[in-house]
């Protein structure tokens, strides 16, 4: 069974930083678009950031300039550096891997990020 293992969530004050990481030992990340989604209480899951095979990134408007997504295909990891965190960034963050060619998608179990003052 494919597993995406996330780490790095936690508690932080507004303006602080966290780095989320996601790794897998079972799939070849270089074939996948890697995404981070988040879901706040009472809200739908939303796409936060994506990084494509060639390294191109896309960000949601409300995180652009604060979050940076990077990937290391050799290590099969993807990281989301989150700076200048706001209370509205509080959510469970999910790693997602999507291979369009084979229509395969995998999810991590989620990691909680809580921004509090």
N, C-alpha and C positions, 0 to 999 in steps of 0.2 A: 504494500500500500504506500502510495506516494505521500510524503509528509513535507510540509513547509513549516519550519520551526522559526517562530518569531521571538525576539528578545529586545530588551531595552526600554520597555514602557515603565511608567512610574509616576510619581508625584513631583510637580515642579511649580514654582511660583510664576506669575505672569512676567514675561520678559526673559524667562529662562530658556534653556536648551535641553533637548534630548535627542538621542540617536537611536532609531529603530533599525534592527537588522533582521534579515530573513535568509535562511539557508535551507538547502536540500541536498541530501546525499543520493537521491533516487532519480532525479531528472536532470537533464542537461540544460542549464539555464540559458545557454547561448542560443537555443532554439526558440526561446519564449520572450514575449513581451512581459515585463514585470511591472506590477502595479501595486500601489497601496490605496486601499479604501479605508473609510472610517464610518462608524455608525454611532451617533450620539443618542442618548435616551429619548425615545419617542419620535425619532427621525429615521428616514430611510438611509440605507447605506449609500455613500457617495464616493466617487472617485477623487482621490487627492492628487495623485501623481503617477505618471507612467514613464517607463524608459524602454525604448525599443532596442532591437538587436544591435543596431549601429551606434547606439549611445544617445540618440536624440531623446529629449525629454519633453514632457508636457506637464503642466501644473494647473490645478484649479485656480481660479482668479484670487480666491481669498488666501492662498498660501504662496502664491508666486512671489519671489523675492525673499521669502522667509524660510522656505523648505528647499532642500537640495537632495535630489535622488541620484544615486550612483550604483553601478553594478560591477562585479568582479566575476567574470565568467570562469576564470581559472579556478577560483575558490567556490564557485556556485553560490554567491551571496549577492544580496542587494541591500542597500542601506538608505535610510531616509534621515537626513540631518534636519532637525527642526529647531529653528532659532526664533527668537522674539515671540515666544508662545503666548497665546491669549486664552482666556477662559473658554471662549467658543471653540477652541481646538480640543477641548475635552471630549473624548470618545474612545471606543474600542477600535483599534487600528488593525486592519487585516492585510496580510500579504497575499497577492494573487499572481499566479503564473498562467499565461495564456499563449497557446501555440495555435495560431490561426490555421496553418496548413493542415493540421490533424484535428482541429476543433477540440483541443484538449484544454481543460482549465482546472487548476488546483488552488485550494485555499489553505491558508494557515488557520490556526485556532483563535487568533486574535490576541492583542496585547493592550491593556488599559493604559491610556494616557489621561492624567488628571491635572489640570492647571487650576490652581486655587490661590487665593490671596489671603 
